[in-house]
Amino acid sequence: MPRRLRLPARLPLDPYVLALLGTVALASLLPARGTAATLAEGAAAVAVALLFFLYGARLSTREALDGLRHWRLHLTVLACTFVLFPVLGLAARGLVPWVLTPPLYGGLLFLCAVPSTIQSSIAFTSIARGNVPAAICAGSFSSLAGMVLTPLLAAVLVGSAAGGFSADALGRIALQLLVPFLLGQALRPRIGGFTTRHRAALGLVDRGSILLVVYAAFSAGVAAGIWHRVGVLRLGALLAVEAVLLAVMLLVTWYGAKRLGFGRADRIAIQFAGSKKSLAAGLPMASVLFGAQASLAVLPLMLFHQMQLMVCAVLARRRARAPEEAAEAGAVVAAAGVRP
């Protein structure tokens, strides 16, 4: 008889996701209005610039470049992140407006354009006994590429779905995100040691900045009547669509990597780096790209982030226990909550 998939006693509920949801609730009950809204938006803009400066100061380009010898693996992860995900997002266009509203579909398209994660990809690859150095390099490559590719993909995908995308948004991306990021990279030889020594404290700055961005975005969304436009049924439908999206990506990254001739350790790195999206990179980008519409744009990403953590935690433990899977497809589909 086939082994039954055993779920962990406690699925991981990211405390940071709880903080994000609390911030959304606060913005819904006590939104910033008038002068307070202007101040919140200005503070969020400064916080985003600081956030990407710190990203640039911490991200090791040398570490990413050192992984070029494993170029096939990194190219596979990039193709999954910036090609396959957007293609699947475009395929979901037929769900509008019966399943997804146009704003939620725009948020789903933005989700598909966001780069992969670094920390959680490394953590899950390590748990599953995969190629951790490859996961580190793949996450770094994705973050670097995302600085350019995510705004361009968002302009093409979301812009076409919404009937137009402001070219001014790309200018804001360059000024508010790319310039601070490049400045951080340039100053990394001088301040890299400081950022490494104070990683924990700077991590609080990162997360606090994103919470401020979320509060400003959802305050503007509440003023625009966001909760009158998104009901419980629509949220449930969005979760179902995202579960299918995640299940497809987990299956494709695992079996596609096998067809390409990668070994088990590399397949694990490809699966966990190629199937996930970065909340930390996506939220600030959405605030710059979408302005007052950012609240609906980031909602799919926030939900997908928690879903990917829960599903990948199940898979990582299973990979660690079973070097030779006999029923990977059933495990992936069952973990994602989708019936075959």
N, C-alpha and C positions, 0 to 999 in steps of 0.2 A: 504494500500500500504506500502511496506517496506520503511523504512527511508533511504534517500540517505546519503552516507558518505560525510560529509563536511570537506574539507581540511582547515587547517589554512590559513589565509591570507598570511602568510610568513612561508615557510618551513625553518627549521634551517639549515643554511649553516655555519658549524663550522669554525670560523676564523683560527683555527689552521690548518685545512685542506687546507685553502687558502695559509697559510704560507708554508705548505709542498709542495703544487703544485708550489709555487713560487721558492722554493729551487730546485725542479726538473727542472724547466725552467732555473734557473741560472746554474745548473750543465750541462744542455744540451747546453747552449750558451757559458759558460766559465768553462769547466771541468778542474779539477786539473790534471796536467800531470807531469811526471818525478819526480823531487824532491818534488814539491808541492803535488803531489798525495801521496807520501810516508809520508809526514808530515801530510796530512789530514787523512790518514788511522791511523797513530799513535795517533793523537789527538782524533779521533773517538773511538779508543780502550780505551783510558783513560776516555773519556766521558761516555762510556757504563759502565765501572767499577764503576764510581762515581754514575751513575744513579741507579744501582742496590744496591749500598751501601745505598743510600737514601731511596730506596724502603724498604729495610730491616729495616732501622731505623724508618720508619713511620708506617709500617704495624703492627697492634696490634694482636699478636698471641693470647693473652688472650681473645680479643673480638671474634676471630674466635672460640676458644675453648669453650667460653661461649654458643655458639650456638649449641653445640653438642646435646643438648636435643631435637633439631628439626632435628635430623639426617636424617629422610626420605626426607625432603625437600632438604637438602644439597646433599644427595646422588643422588637425581633426577637431580639437576643442574649439578653435576659432570658428570653424565652419558650422559646428553645432550651435554655437552661441549667436553668431551674427548672420547665418544663412538659413539653417533649418528652422530655428525658432521663428524668425520673421515669415518664412514660407507657411508654417503652420498657423501663424497669426492671420495671414491673409486668407487662408483656407476657411477660417472661422467667420469670414464676412457673410456667409449665408445664414448665420444665426441672428443677424440684425434685420428687423427690430423685434422679432418674435421671442428670442431668448435673451439677447443682450441689447440694451439701449445703445444708441450711437456713442454717448460719452463713455460708457463702460467698455465698449469695444475699442475706443481710442486708447483707454487705459491698458487694455489687453495688448494692443499693438505696441504701446510704449514698453510694457513689460518684456515683450519679445526682443526689443532692441537694447536692453540693459546688459552690461557686461556680467561675467560670472563672478562668483565670490572668490575670496582667497582663504580666509580663516576656516570657514566651515568645510570647504573642499579639502583642505589639508587635514582637518580633524577627522572627517569621515573616511578619507583615504587611509589614514593611519590606523583607525579602528579596524578597517577591513583588511589590513595588511597589504596595502597596495603600494604603488611607487610614489612615495611622499615627495621626493625632490621634483619629480615630474609635475605633481599637483601644485607645488609652490611656483614653479616656472610657468605653468599653464595659467594659473590665476593672475600672476604678474603680467603676462602677455595680454590677457583679456582686459585687465584694468587699463593698461597703456593704450591698447587699441580702442577701448571704449570711449576714451577722451575725445576721439575724432569720430568713430563710427556711430556711436549712440546718437549724437545730435543729428548726424546726416541721415541715419535710418529713420529717426523720429520725424524729420522733415519730410521724407519721402512717404513713409507708411501712414503716420498719423495725419500729415498734411493732406494727403490725397483722400483719406477717409473723412476728414472734417471739411473738405472743400477748400483747402488753402492753409498754408502755414507761414507765419510771419517770418520774413528774412531777418527782421530785427532780433528775433529770438536767437538765431545763430550768432549774431554779433554779441548778444549778452552772454552766450555760452563762452565765447572766446575771452571776453573781458572778465567775467566773474568766475569762470572755472579754469579755463586753459591757462591763462596768464598766471594766476596764483600757483597752479600745479607746476608749470615750468619754472617759476621762481623758486619753489620748494626744491625741485630737482637740482637747480643750479646751486642752491645753498646747502645741499645735502652733505658735501664734503666737510662743511663747517659745523653744521648743526645735527648731522646724522647721529652722532654719539649722544647728544642731549635727548633727541627723540627716542632713542633706544632705552636710555636709562630711565626716562620718565614716561614709558609707554602706558602704564596704568593711568596716570593722571591725565595724559593727553587723550586717552581713550574716553575718559569722562567728558572732555571738551568736545570730542567728536559726537558723542551721543547726545550731549546737551544741545549742541548746535542743530542736530537733526530734529530733536524734539521741538525746538523753536521754529524750525522751518515747517514742521507739521502743524503746529498751532497756528501760525500765520496763514498757511494754506487753507486749513479747515475753517478758520474764522471767516476768510473771504468766501469759502464755499457755503457756510451757513447763511451769510448775508445774501448769497445768490439762490438760496432755497435748495441746497443739495439733498436734504433728507426728504423733500417732497418729490424728488426725481428718482430716488433709489429706495425701493421697498424690500421687504424680507424675501419675497419670491425672487426678485431680481438678484439679490445677493446669493440666494441658494443656487440659482442657475449659474451665476458666475463661478461659484465654488466647484460646481460639477464640471464646467468647461475647463477650469484650471486643473482639476484632478485628471481629466483625460489628457490634457496637454503634458502634464508632468509624467504620466504613465507612458505616453508615446516616446517622450525624450529619454526616459530611463531604458526603455526597451531598445530604442535605436542606438543609443550610445553603447550599450552592452553588446548587442549582437552585431552592430555595424563595425565596432572595433575588432570583434572576432573575425569577421569577414575580411578585414583589412590586414589580418595577420599579427595583431598585437597579442602579447602574452597576457596572462591573467593579471599581473600587477599593474601593467599599463592600462588594461581595460578598466580596472577599478578607478584609476586616476581619471581616465576619460569620462567614465560614467558620472563621477561625482563633480568633476569640474565642468563638464559639458551640459549638465541637466539643470543647473541652478542659476539663480539671478541674484545680483547684489542689491540689497536694500540700502546699504550705506551709500552706494554710488547713485542709485536710481532716484531716491527721494530728493536730494539737492538739485539734480539735473531737471527733474520734473518741475520744481518750483521756479526755476529760471525759464524753462521752455514754455510752460503753460500759464504762468501767472495766476489769475483768479480762478482758472479752471483746474488748478493742480490737484485739488482735493479729490475729484473723480479720477484723475489720471493716476494717482498713487494708490488708490484703493485696491485695484487688482494686484499690484506688486506687494502690498502689505500682507494680503491674504495668501499669495503664492509663497511668500517667504516662510511663513509659519508652516504651511503644508509641506514644503520641501524639507524642512528640518525634521518634521515628524516621520515622513516616509523614508528619508535617507538614513535616519537613525535605525529604523527597522532593518533596512537593507545592509547597512554597514555591519551590524551585529551578525546578521545571517552570513555575510561573506566571510567574516572572521571565523565562524563556526564550521562552515562548509567549503573547504577548498575546491571541491568539484560539485557544483550545483547540478541537480538532476531536473529541477523544474524552475529555472530562473523566470520564465515568462509568467507563470502563475504567481510567483512570489511578488514580482513587481506590480502586477495588476491588482493583486489582493491588497498589497501595502498601500497602493494609491486609492483604494476604495472603489475600484471600477470592476464590474463583473465582465468576464470574457464573453 
